């Protein structure tokens, strides 16, 4: 039986790395007494995988973890028990059983939404920024520096007060840090960027048709 877990990563744990979060949930499953399925081999481990892990320093209202567990367990009960056992800074908000032929979370992600909160009410010309035919940002990859056209990745973007809302393509092939977009917007508007000028929250991850991942291929 495969389940999909939706949880939040609050401000207090936003500087934890992916491996620390994975270890935290391994302990959480044990504390909640969830009957897990383990891999075979010399060093068996719980079968779980995360959908599009966040970078360090970003909080989230929608993180996803797929896990394989023993049959016959009730998702609603698992949600309650995991919620009680979760470490400080994590809130388990939903657990659904996956369809038999469901893809892994990472393979399902097509879009992601974020909110970027600026430390000041800068007078940012978002319309002018977006009016260009192409907007290239340099992105570091494993093979070097790559120019990415933001316009090819952005689905929607708007500014309300100090909050920049972004909906963009995401996943294993299309992925760009919202920090890079925020930095480029400030630079376009003549403001020198530093990382402490913004705080970022991931709002949701989506499958095809911009459907929240908790509702995609789940029962």
C-alpha positions in Angstrom: 0.0 0.0 0.0 1.4 3.4 -1.0 0.4 6.6 0.6 1.0 10.3 -0.1 1.6 12.6 2.9 1.2 16.4 2.7 3.0 18.3 5.5 4.2 21.8 6.2 7.8 23.0 6.9 7.5 25.9 9.2 9.9 28.8 9.8 11.6 27.1 12.7 12.9 24.3 10.6 13.5 26.0 7.3 17.2 25.7 7.6 17.1 21.9 7.9 18.6 20.1 4.9 16.8 17.4 3.0 18.7 14.5 4.7 17.8 15.9 8.2 14.1 16.1 7.2 14.2 12.5 5.9 15.7 11.3 9.1 13.1 13.2 11.1 10.3 11.5 9.2 11.9 8.1 9.6 11.8 8.6 13.4 8.2 10.0 13.1 7.0 6.8 11.4 8.6 4.8 14.2 7.1 6.9 17.0 3.7 6.7 15.3 4.0 2.9 15.0 3.3 2.9 11.3 3.9 -0.5 9.8 6.4 0.3 7.0 7.7 -1.6 4.1 11.5 -1.9 4.0 14.0 -2.4 1.2 15.9 -5.6 0.9 19.7 -6.0 1.2 22.4 -5.6 3.8 21.1 -2.2 5.1 17.2 -2.2 4.9 15.6 1.2 5.0 12.0 2.5 4.9 10.6 2.9 1.5 9.9 6.6 1.0 10.6 9.4 -1.4 10.0 13.2 -1.4 8.5 15.3 -4.2 10.8 18.1 -5.2 12.7 18.7 -1.9 13.1 22.4 -0.9 16.4 24.2 -0.7 17.7 25.3 2.7 16.1 28.5 4.0 12.7 28.1 2.4 9.5 27.4 4.4 6.6 25.5 2.9 2.8 25.0 3.3 2.9 22.0 0.9 5.7 19.4 1.1 5.0 15.8 -0.1 6.3 12.5 1.0 5.3 9.1 -0.6 5.7 6.1 1.5 5.1 2.3 1.1 3.4 0.7 4.1 1.8 -2.6 5.1 -1.7 -3.1 3.7 -4.9 -2.5 5.8 -3.9 0.7 7.5 -6.3 3.6 7.5 -5.0 6.9 5.9 -7.1 9.1 8.3 -5.7 7.2 11.3 -2.1 7.5 9.9 -2.6 11.2 9.5 -3.7 11.6 13.1 -0.8 9.5 14.5 1.8 11.2 12.3 0.5 14.5 13.3 1.0 13.7 17.0 4.5 12.2 16.3 5.8 14.8 14.0 8.8 16.9 15.2 8.6 20.5 16.1 8.2 22.7 13.0 6.3 20.0 10.9 2.5 19.7 10.6 1.0 16.7 8.9 -2.2 18.0 7.2 -3.3 15.2 4.9 -2.6 11.5 4.1 -4.1 9.8 1.0 -3.8 6.3 -0.5 -2.2 6.3 -3.9 -3.8 4.7 -6.9 -2.1 1.3 -7.8 -0.5 2.8 -11.0 0.4 6.2 -9.5 3.7 7.8 -10.4 6.2 8.7 -7.7 5.8 12.2 -6.3 8.9 13.6 -8.1 7.7 12.3 -11.5 4.2 13.8 -10.9 5.3 17.4 -10.2 4.7 19.8 -13.1 4.2 23.2 -11.3 4.9 24.9 -8.1 3.7 28.1 -6.5 5.6 30.4 -4.1 5.3 33.6 -2.2 8.3 35.9 -1.9 8.0 38.5 0.9 10.3 41.5 0.5 11.7 43.3 3.5 10.6 46.7 2.2 7.9 48.0 -0.1 10.1 48.5 -3.0 8.6 50.3 -6.0 9.0 47.4 -8.4 7.9 47.6 -12.0 6.6 44.1 -12.5 4.8 44.9 -15.7 7.9 46.3 -17.3 9.9 43.3 -16.2 7.5 40.9 -17.8 7.0 43.0 -21.0 10.2 41.7 -22.5 10.0 38.8 -25.0 12.7 36.8 -23.2 14.1 37.1 -19.7 17.3 35.2 -19.2 18.7 34.2 -15.8 21.9 32.4 -15.2 21.4 29.1 -13.3 24.1 26.9 -11.8 23.8 23.3 -12.9 26.0 20.2 -12.4 27.6 20.8 -15.8 28.1 24.6 -15.3 26.3 27.8 -15.8 23.1 27.7 -17.9 21.0 30.6 -19.3 17.3 30.0 -18.5 14.4 31.9 -20.1 12.1 32.9 -17.2 9.3 33.6 -19.6 9.3 29.9 -20.7 8.9 28.8 -17.1 6.6 31.4 -15.6 2.8 30.6 -15.7 1.7 33.6 -13.6 3.2 36.3 -11.4 1.8 39.3 -9.6 2.7 41.7 -6.8 0.5 42.7 -3.9 2.1 45.0 -1.4 5.4 43.4 -0.4 4.4 39.9 -1.6 5.4 38.5 -4.9 3.3 35.5 -5.9 4.8 33.1 -8.5 3.3 30.1 -10.3 5.9 28.4 -12.4 6.7 25.1 -14.1 8.7 22.7 -11.9 9.9 19.2 -11.7 13.0 17.2 -12.8 13.3 19.0 -16.1 11.9 22.5 -15.3 13.1 23.9 -12.1 14.2 27.4 -11.1 14.7 28.9 -7.7 12.3 31.7 -6.9 15.2 33.5 -5.2 16.8 33.9 -8.7 13.6 35.5 -10.1 13.3 37.9 -7.1 17.0 38.9 -7.4 16.5 39.5 -11.1 13.4 41.7 -10.5 15.3 43.8 -8.0 18.3 44.2 -10.3 16.0 45.2 -13.2 14.5 47.9 -10.9 18.0 49.2 -9.9 18.0 47.6 -6.4 21.1 45.7 -5.3 20.0 42.2 -4.1 21.0 40.3 -0.9 19.4 37.1 0.3 18.3 38.6 3.6 16.0 41.0 1.7 13.5 38.2 1.0 11.8 35.3 2.7 10.3 32.5 0.6 7.4 30.2 1.2 6.3 27.4 -1.1 2.5 27.4 -1.3 1.8 24.3 -3.3 3.1 21.6 -5.7 0.9 20.5 -8.6 0.6 17.7 -11.0 -0.7 18.0 -14.6 -3.6 20.5 -15.1 -2.3 22.4 -12.1 -3.9 20.0 -9.7 -2.6 19.9 -6.1 -0.4 16.8 -5.7 -2.5 15.6 -2.8 -5.4 15.3 -5.2 -3.4 13.8 -8.1 -3.5 10.0 -8.5 -4.8 9.5 -5.0 -8.0 7.8 -3.8 
